[in-house]
Amino acid sequence: MTTPHIDAPDDAFAKVVIMPGDPLRAKWIAETYLKDAKLVNQVRGMYGYTGYTKNGKRISVMGSGMGMPSIGIYSHELYSFFGVETIIRVGTCGAYQDDIDLFDVLLASTACTDSNWGYQYGVPQISVGADFELAKAASDVLDKRGLRYHAGSVLSADVFYDPDPNYYKKWKDLNVLGVEMESYALYLNAITLKKRALTLLTVTDHFTKEVKKATPEERQLGLGKMIEAALEVAEQYA
């Protein structure tokens, strides 16, 4: 099957895809956590791999790029043309709430947005959420692993460098946990295509309190714990 953005055989992808934003992080996940991982896509440098977990479950991992248009394209093509049933986004975010610390995990049970992504369906303010069973499975795994996490709504924003330094405050007041740039489009695609989606995020920045700058080693360790949890959840749906 060839789409405008993925060139791979019809059976190249597993039913479950772990999806970081960075294609090089997808490569790292595949090389670190999957056995017999094969490169199945590299169109536009957006690497996709399929391999097996240590428990023998067939899993894929592929980058999404940055922003809703990018993840919107890749998730749509994976869901619609390659037999993918479940996508678990693993990413980073900035936190809005004071009780959230650096390297905490956010389980995005819902996503809100300031984007016009919903206009394509004529309902720009539609509320979107993760698959409930998938979110519950992730909560159980995070609890079992003893990882500090927060479940709730995240903001999927179109703008990274916002000219208004106080823009975040209205979202903070609505108890939005933090901000990233992709989950709303992923969730809306999953809802309309009757598929499953979930986002797990590691906090790497904070809007409301001073946090020390994370070292590369700390970032990798923090992300690694979240990714291991995501893979455990993925195995339940493989």
Salt bridges, closest charged atoms under 4 A:
GLU31 OE2 - LYS27 NZ 2.78
GLU77 OE2 - HIS5 ND1 2.68
GLU85 OE2 - LYS195 NZ 3.05
ASP98 OD2 - LYS172 NZ 3.98
ASP101 OD2 - ARG148 NH2 3.43
ASP101 OD1 - LYS209 NZ 2.71
ASP104 OD2 - ARG148 NE 2.71
ASP104 OD2 - HIS150 NE2 2.76
ASP140 OD2 - LYS136 NZ 3.04
GLU180 OE1 - ARG89 NE 3.02
GLU182 OE1 - ARG89 NH2 2.81
GLU218 OE2 - LYS212 NZ 2.63
GLU228 OE1 - ARG145 NH1 3.73
GLU232 OE2 - LYS144 NZ 2.08
GLU232 OE1 - ARG145 NE 2.86
